[in-house]
Structures are given as structure tokens and as C-alpha cells.
């Protein structure tokens, strides 16, 4: 530092020599000030160097820290110092159904309509809304584990534990273990939080087949990153408890309880659901591949599947139709999908010219049999439920800090129920176009406008739904980098 300062002072002095002092009296004053600063800094540096030399001479040889010492230092530093972030998410919402749009999404026709789906969007109302606020705590626990905790707080103050899991840090051969409650690694969008979405709301295939917030459950995840040269490869398997509603044992009603409208079940009822099997009841596997392209381009391809060894449903529509019959089914279910993501990183400032394109296809099949029915003769009959869907979306940075996104999503290209004698029921698809324009004030704040036009299949009818959102998102505190 001392030598560098001398070089700088010498260069400035040289500039003074080249320019005669009588050419500009102000230069003489500047030269004198620089000389004074140089003397002060040289004296200060000399003093510090002398103190350092004296301290080094008086210090006894230090003992090498043990593994226990390093562990103690790390844990004491991290004990009360987790990274904390808060995500605020506000929405202004209007539609052409007097605010009934979110309710339509919760009752889309399809194989999961019978047990209400996962869409919590019915909490959205016309006008101003504060969507759940995310609180994230993360820290390195010690040399072996990282830990993450995520809570959501709704606008009424209700708190929900969304994720709580650990990650290992030092397993060999590219292995990593995750345990706790977490978003599954299947697909591309499944483990993305709402503040990472390019649109205000979730796409239709996820809503109907995985749930508005994706597949999230309690269990273990093991991933492996083998050394495959220029081809990035990530392989993973998960053992999950199976409490996610689309894969879970029934919890909405029990066959021996009264109907939802309070009336008793028919006396001819027969059969019952079996008890819960020990977990894990849901297994998943996924693979992601990313070939090496040029510096500005990236591509990732993925394939995944999920298998539940116990799936139960109770179908009770007596609140809507008192004449309907209550029945329950159980068996196994499976779900699989494909995903592809391409990104171009343009040289423009603040995202200008950046482009991303991603698409996913999902398909679910449930092989069930009637375990309980008010008409006893139907007990044991098989039912096969099938539904699929896909979305494709593109996002382009048309100016610094500005991006526009276009999305098409559809669910129910195939949406049917088959019995022993053939097709029992088939539903129409639901599809939608969405356009979003987002302004990123910074990395931590954004404002988004979105408009959508949808044709939804609800209770055998076609509903035209037009929606409009204004959304703000603010990120407070430390926040780790997002995945690809």
C-alpha cells in the first residue's frame, strides 16, 4: 500500500512538473496539498508498520486450531446469525365475474374436481389483496449441515409452516441429502416460490395436477451430480410421507360419517377404506441435463415421475346435490412429466435483450377401486382416472429493467374416467392466454401488470373468464441466489 501511494504521488508530482507553476497558480496549491497528504500518510504507515513488527516480536507461537476449535468458531458465529429475508406480495385484482374467478379455478372439471383441488386462490377478492408474506431463515449450522425455514403469514395474521429442512454439505462423490418438509425437485417450476414466478398466478396444469403451490411434502431427498464433463447432470430420488392431498389418504370425510348436508348415509352402504399405510407412501425420481453451450446461451432438459402406493379419495357432493351418492375409492396413482428451459443472456444492461422460454407437460393416472358406496353392489369396481396438461411461456427483456411475458396453459387435453365396461365420463379442457409486463426497479422490488383470458370447463359448462392484476413484490433482507 505504501509503495502504491508513492507511485500515485509521484505521478501527480510529475504532472505538476510538466505543467509550469506560473501557468496556473491553483496548481501550486494542489501540489502543496498533495505533498502534505503524502507526508501524513507516510508517517501513519510507518507508525503502523512499527506497531505490527513489535506485536509480531512479542507474540508467542500460536497453536494450530483443532477441528473442535473450528467447529466452535463456526457454530458460535452462526448460532444467532441466520440470514433472514421477508417477501411482501400485494395484488390488485378484477375480473368479469364479479370476483368469482378464483372460485371457478377451484372447481375446474377434471379428475381432481371431486376433492376440491388445491387452489387457495378463492381467498383472492376484488380490489386490494395482501397475499401471504414469506419469512425465510437460512444458515450454515456447522461444517456438515445447512438449514432453512420458511413461514408464510396471511393477511389475517395466520402463520403456516411452509418449509423446514436441512441440506448436507460434505457428502462425497457429488451426493447431497435433504430432509424435512420441502418442495419436491420434480419439474422446473415446482420448487420455485411465488416471488420467482414470471406471472402473478400459477399455470393451469400445476393447479389441477400438483396444486397451486406445487408438490410439497415431508421426507428425504437424495441428489447426485456425477462428473459428466461438459454435460451437467443432476439425478434425484425422494421418499415422501404422502400427505399431499392429490396423493394422500382421504381426510375430507369418512365413509361412516353422515353426508356433508347432515343427512344419514343410505342403510345399504357397504365397504370401507383401509387404514393408512406406514410412510413413505410417495416416491419420486427426477433427472435434469444441461449441455454446455456458448457463454450467452443455456439449455436444461428434465424428466420425472412420482408413484403413490396408497391413494384414497372420498367423493361427497351432497351439499351441491342432496340426491348424489357418497362413495370412496382407493388404490395407487402415478404422475410424470417433461420440462425444457432455454435462456439467452444478452449483453444489454439490466436485462435488456434477455430471453427465456420454458415449457412443461404433466400427466396423472389414478388406478383406483371403489372401497365404499351407498349402493353396496358397486364396491370393488375399478376406476381409472386420467388427466394431462401443459404450459409454454416466453419472457423477453424489451428495455433495461423491463420485461414482457406471454403464456399459454391448458389442462385436460385428456380428462376422463374409465370403468370395467369402458368410458364413464369425459370432460372438456380448460385453457388460457396471459400477458404480463414487469418493471424491475431493482433486484429487490418490482411492479407487474397482467391480463388473462380463459375458457374454463366448470360443472359441464364453458365459462369465459377475463382477469386483470396489478402486483408489487418487495424483498427485504438477505436473499440467496435463485436456481437456474
Buried (B, 14 or more C-beta within 10 A) or exposed (E): EEEEBEEEBEEBBEEBEEEEEEEEEEBEEEBEEBBEEBEEBBEEEEEEEEEEEEEEEEEEEEEEEEEEEEBEEBEEEBEEEBBBBBBBBBBBBBBEBEEBBBBBBBBBBBBBBBBEBBBBBBEBEBEEBEBBBBBBBBBBBBEEBBBBBBBBBBEEEEEEEBBBBBBBEEBEEBEBEBBBBBBBBBBBBBBBBBBEBBBBBBBBBBBBBBBBBBBBBBBBBBBBBEEEEEEBBBBBBBBBBBBBBBBBBBEBBEBEEBBBEEEEBBEEBBBBBEEBEEBBBBBBBBBBBBEEEEEEEBBBBBBBBBBBBBBBBBBBBBEEEEEBBBBBBBBBBBBBBBBBBBBBBEEEEEBBBBBBBBBBBBBBBBBBBBBBBBEBEBBEBEBBBBBBBBBBBBBBBEBEBBBBBBBBBBBBBBBBBBBEEEEBEEBBBBBBEBBBBBEBEEEBBBEBBBEBBBBBBBEEEEBEBEBBBBBBBBBBEEBEEEEE
